[in-house]
Amino acid sequence: MLETLVVMMVKIGVVFGVLLLVAAYMTWLERKTIAAIQVRWGPTRVGPFGLLQPIADGIKLFFKEDLMPSQVDRVLFVLAPALSVVPAMIAFAVIPFGGTTTAFGLLSRPVPLQITDIDVGVLYVFGITSLGVYGIFLAGWASNNKYSLLGGLRASAQMISYELSMGLAVVGVLILSSSLRLSEIVRAQEGISWWFGLVPIPKWFVFEQPVGFLIFFVCALAETNRAPFDLPEAETELVAGFHSEYSSMKFAMFFMAEYANMATAAAMATTLFLGGPLGPFGPSPVWFVGKIFVLLFVFIWFRASLPRFRYDQLMTFGWKRLLPLALVNAAGTAILVAVL
C-alpha cells in the first residue's frame, strides 16, 4: 500500500514537472523556430542559444505588478486563469506515456507508466479539456471590457463548433479498438501490418484512419486557439482578446494553459493515431516524447505559415466542411468493419 502511494505520487510529480517544463520551453522553441523560418536569430542573449530565456521571462512576470482594473468582477477575474490552467494539467492523468517499469529493480512489481487507467479514458480527456473554455469565457466576462468579452464569446463558439468534429474523428479509432480505455487503444496498435500485402508498416491507426487523424489535428488547433484559429486573441481586431486586462502571473497562467493544452492535444493524437509510446523496440517514453515533439513542431510551423481565418470562414469550415467529413468517416469505418 505504501509503495503504491509513493509510486503514484512520484508519477504525478514527474508528469506535472514535465508539463511545466514543456509549457515554459515551448515558448523558447516557438520563438526559435519562427525566427529560423523568418531568417532571424530569435532568443540569443540569456544563456547559450537563449536557453535561459523562459526562466528570465518567468522571473519577470512573477515580479511584475499585478494590476486589477477597478471595473472588473474581482472573484471571477482571479478565478478565470486557474480555471484555464487546472484542466490543462489534469487531463494528462490518463494518458499512457510508456510501457511498464520496475525502476531498476527497486519496485516489487512492474508499474505502468501512466498515472491512472480508467475505462472511459477518452471521455475523461474530452470532458476535462472542454472545461478550459470556461476560464477563457469568464476572463472575457469578468474583465468588463468589450474586446475581452468578444474574445470569450469567440472561444465559446469555436469550442462548440470544433469539439463535435473532434469527437466524431475519434469514433473510427474506438470502433477499431473496441475500447474507450487509452491503454487498450495503444495495445490495439501493436505489431506490423502489410500495406497492399507488400510494404510492412506499423499497425498505427493513422494508416487506417488518415482522414480521422487530419480532422482530429485540425480540431486540436482550433481547440487550443492556435493559428490559423487564434480568433479569441486576434491582436489586430481585439487588442489581446480575452486576456487584455491581465498582467503578471495571471497573464502567465493563460499562456501556461495554452502550451499545456497543446502538449495534451499532441499526446492524445499520439495515443489515438500514432501508437502512443510504441516503437521499434517496444514501448518507451522516448518514442512518446519524440512523436509529441514532431506534432508540436507542426503546431508552430502552421503558426508561421498560415494566415488567420476570418470569423465567418472559421464557422463555415467547422460546420460545413469538417463536420460532414467527420460523419462520413465515422459511418464509412463502421460499415467497413461490419462488412469485413
C-alpha positions in Angstrom: 0.0 0.0 0.0 2.8 2.4 0.9 4.7 1.5 -2.2 1.7 2.1 -4.4 1.1 5.5 -2.8 4.7 6.5 -3.2 4.8 5.4 -6.9 1.6 7.3 -7.6 2.9 10.5 -6.1 6.2 10.1 -8.0 4.3 9.7 -11.3 2.1 12.7 -10.6 5.2 14.8 -9.7 7.1 13.7 -12.8 4.2 14.4 -15.2 3.4 17.7 -13.6 7.0 18.8 -13.6 7.5 17.8 -17.3 4.3 19.6 -18.3 5.5 22.8 -16.6 8.9 22.5 -18.4 7.2 21.8 -21.7 4.9 24.9 -21.2 8.0 27.0 -20.4 10.3 25.8 -23.1 7.6 25.7 -25.8 7.9 29.5 -25.7 11.6 29.2 -26.5 11.1 26.6 -29.2 8.3 28.6 -30.8 10.4 31.8 -30.9 13.5 30.0 -32.2 11.5 28.0 -34.9 9.6 31.1 -36.2 12.8 33.1 -36.2 14.5 30.4 -38.3 11.6 30.3 -40.7 11.7 34.2 -41.0 15.5 34.2 -41.2 16.1 35.8 -37.8 18.1 34.9 -34.7 15.4 34.6 -32.1 16.4 34.5 -28.3 20.2 34.5 -28.0 21.1 36.8 -25.1 20.1 34.9 -22.0 22.2 31.7 -21.7 23.7 29.7 -24.5 21.3 29.7 -27.5 18.9 31.7 -25.3 18.0 28.6 -23.4 17.5 30.6 -20.1 15.0 32.9 -21.8 11.9 31.1 -20.4 13.3 31.3 -16.9 14.1 35.0 -17.3 10.5 35.6 -18.6 9.0 33.7 -15.7 11.0 35.7 -13.2 10.0 38.9 -14.9 6.3 38.0 -14.9 6.5 36.9 -11.2 7.8 40.3 -10.1 5.7 42.5 -12.4 2.9 44.5 -10.8 -0.4 42.6 -10.6 -2.9 45.1 -12.0 -6.6 44.7 -11.4 -8.8 47.3 -13.1 -11.5 48.9 -11.0 -14.4 47.8 -13.1 -13.7 44.0 -13.1 -15.7 41.3 -11.3 -12.9 40.5 -8.8 -13.8 36.9 -7.9 -14.2 35.7 -11.4 -11.3 37.8 -12.7 -9.0 35.9 -10.2 -10.7 32.5 -10.8 -10.5 32.5 -14.6 -6.7 31.9 -15.0 -6.9 28.9 -12.6 -9.9 27.5 -14.5 -7.8 27.6 -17.6 -4.6 26.1 -16.3 -6.0 23.3 -14.0 -7.9 21.3 -16.7 -4.9 21.6 -18.9 -2.7 19.9 -16.3 -5.1 17.2 -15.0 -6.2 16.0 -18.5 -2.8 14.2 -18.8 -3.6 11.9 -15.9 -5.0 9.0 -18.1 -2.5 9.2 -21.0 0.0 6.3 -21.1 3.5 7.6 -21.7 5.4 4.3 -21.7 5.2 0.6 -21.0 6.0 -0.8 -17.5 9.0 -0.3 -15.2 10.4 -1.7 -12.0 12.7 1.4 -11.5 15.8 -0.7 -12.0 14.5 -3.4 -9.6 13.5 -1.0 -6.8 9.8 -1.9 -7.1 8.4 -5.3 -6.2 6.3 -5.5 -9.4 6.2 -3.8 -12.8 4.3 -0.4 -12.7 2.6 1.0 -15.8 3.9 4.4 -16.9 0.5 6.1 -16.6 -0.9 7.9 -13.6 -4.2 6.1 -13.7 -6.0 3.9 -16.2 -9.8 4.2 -16.3 -12.4 2.5 -18.6 -13.6 5.8 -20.1 -10.2 7.5 -20.5 -11.2 9.1 -23.9 -14.3 10.6 -22.4 -12.3 11.8 -19.4 -9.9 13.7 -21.6 -12.6 15.2 -23.8 -14.6 16.2 -20.7 -11.7 17.8 -18.8 -10.2 19.7 -21.8 -13.6 21.2 -22.7 -13.7 22.8 -19.3 -10.8 25.0 -20.2 -13.1 27.3 -22.3 -14.9 28.3 -19.1 -11.7 30.0 -17.9 -11.4 31.9 -21.2 -15.1 32.9 -21.3 -15.1 34.0 -17.6 -11.9 36.1 -18.2 -13.7 37.9 -21.0 -16.8 38.4 -19.0 -15.1 39.4 -15.7 -12.8 41.9 -17.4 -15.8 44.2 -18.2 -14.1 45.1 -21.5 -15.8 44.8 -24.8 -12.7 43.4 -26.6 -12.2 40.8 -23.8 -15.9 39.8 -24.0 -15.8 39.3 -27.7 -12.7 37.1 -27.3 -14.5 35.0 -24.7 -17.6 34.6 -26.9 -15.5 33.6 -29.9 -13.7 31.0 -27.8 -17.1 29.5 -26.7 -18.5 29.4 -30.2 -15.2 27.9 -31.5 -15.2 25.2 -28.9 -18.7 24.1 -29.7 -18.1 24.1 -33.4 -14.9 22.0 -33.4 -15.4 19.8 -30.3 -18.2 17.9 -32.2 -16.0 17.2 -35.2 -13.1 16.1 -32.9 -15.3 13.7 -31.1 -16.6 12.2 -34.4 -13.0 11.9 -35.7 -12.2 9.6 -32.8 -15.2 7.3 -33.4 -13.3 5.4 -36.1 -10.5 4.6 -33.6 -13.0 3.5 -30.9 -14.6 1.1 -33.4 -11.3 -0.4 -34.5 -10.0 -0.8 -30.9 -13.4 -1.7 -29.3 -12.4 0.3 -26.2 -12.5 3.7 -24.5 -9.5 2.8 -22.3 -6.4 4.6 -23.7 -4.0 1.7 -22.7 -6.2 -0.7 -24.7 -6.2 1.7 -27.7 -2.4 1.7 -27.6 -2.3 -2.1 -27.3 -4.6 -2.5 -30.3 -1.8 -0.7 -32.4 0.9 -3.2 -31.5 2.5 -5.2 -34.3 3.1 -4.9 -38.0 0.6 -4.8 -40.9 1.3 -5.1 -44.7 0.4 -2.2 -47.0 -1.2 -3.8 -50.1 0.5 -7.0 -48.9 3.9 -5.7 -49.9 5.2 -3.0 -47.5 5.4 -3.6 -43.8 4.1 -0.7 -41.7 3.2 -0.2 -38.0 -0.4 -1.0 -37.1 -0.9 2.6 -36.1 -4.5 3.8 -36.6 -3.2 6.8 -38.6 -2.7 4.4 -41.6 -6.3 3.1 -41.2 -7.8 6.4 -40.2 -5.8 9.1 -42.1 -8.9 11.3 -42.6 -9.8 10.9 -38.9 -6.3 11.9 -37.9 -6.3 15.1 -40.1 -9.7 16.1 -38.7 -8.6 15.5 -35.1 -5.4 17.5 -35.7 -7.2 20.5 -37.3 -9.8 20.5 -34.5 -6.9 20.3 -31.9 -5.5 23.5 -33.5 -8.9 25.2 -33.1 -9.5 23.9 -29.6 -6.1 25.2 -28.4 -6.8 28.6 -30.1 -3.7 28.3 -32.2 -3.1 29.9 -35.6 -4.9 29.9 -38.0 -7.7 29.6 -35.5 -6.5 32.1 -32.9 -9.6 34.3 -33.2 -10.2 34.7 -29.4 -7.0 36.7 -29.1 -6.7 38.2 -32.5 -4.4 41.2 -31.8 -5.3 43.1 -35.0 -9.0 43.1 -34.0 -9.3 42.6 -30.2 -6.1 44.1 -28.8 -5.3 40.9 -27.0 -8.8 39.3 -26.7 -9.8 37.6 -23.5 -6.6 38.4 -21.6 -6.4 42.1 -22.5 -6.8 43.2 -18.8 -4.4 40.6 -17.3 -0.9 41.1 -16.1 1.8 39.4 -14.1 1.3 35.7 -13.1 -2.4 35.7 -14.1 -1.3 36.6 -17.7 1.4 33.8 -17.5 -1.2 31.2 -16.4 -3.1 31.7 -19.6 0.0 31.0 -21.6 0.8 28.0 -19.4 -2.7 26.7 -20.1 -2.3 27.2 -23.9 1.0 25.4 -24.1 -0.1 22.6 -21.7 -3.2 22.1 -23.8 -1.0 21.9 -26.9 1.1 19.2 -25.2 -2.1 17.3 -24.2 -3.6 17.6 -27.7 -0.4 16.2 -29.2 -0.3 13.4 -26.6 -3.9 12.4 -27.4 -3.2 12.4 -31.2 -0.1 10.3 -30.5 -2.0 7.9 -28.3 -5.1 7.5 -30.6 -3.4 7.5 -34.0 0.4 7.1 -33.7 0.7 4.1 -31.4 1.4 6.2 -28.2 4.8 5.0 -26.7 5.1 2.1 -29.1 8.3 2.0 -31.1 10.6 -0.5 -33.0 12.0 -1.9 -29.7 8.8 -1.9 -27.6 7.0 0.9 -25.7 9.2 3.7 -24.3 8.7 7.3 -23.1 11.4 8.2 -25.7 9.2 7.3 -28.6 6.2 9.0 -26.9 8.1 12.3 -26.4 9.6 12.2 -29.9 6.1 11.9 -31.5 4.7 14.7 -29.4 7.7 16.9 -30.3 7.0 16.3 -34.1 3.4 17.3 -33.7 4.2 20.4 -31.6 6.7 21.4 -34.3 3.8 21.2 -36.8 1.7 23.4 -34.5 4.4 26.1 -34.6 5.0 25.6 -38.3 1.3 26.3 -39.0 1.5 29.5 -37.0 4.5 30.7 -39.0 2.9 29.8 -42.4 -0.8 30.3 -42.4 -2.8 33.5 -42.2 -5.6 33.8 -39.6 -9.1 32.8 -40.7 -11.9 35.4 -40.9 -14.5 34.6 -38.3 -17.3 33.6 -40.8 -14.7 31.4 -42.5 -13.9 29.7 -39.2 -17.6 28.8 -38.6 -18.2 27.7 -42.2 -15.1 25.5 -42.1 -16.1 23.9 -38.8 -19.8 23.2 -39.6 -19.9 22.8 -43.4 -16.6 21.1 -44.1 -15.2 19.3 -41.1 -18.5 18.0 -39.5 -19.8 16.3 -42.7 -16.4 14.9 -43.4 -16.1 13.5 -39.8 -19.6 12.0 -40.1 -18.8 10.3 -43.4 -15.5 9.0 -42.0 -17.3 7.5 -38.9 -20.1 6.0 -40.9 -17.6 4.6 -43.5 -15.5 3.0 -40.8 -18.5 1.4 -39.1 -19.7 0.0 -42.5 -16.3 -1.4 -43.4 -15.8 -3.0 -40.0 -19.3 -4.6 -40.2 -18.7 -5.9 -43.7 -15.2 -7.1 -43.4 
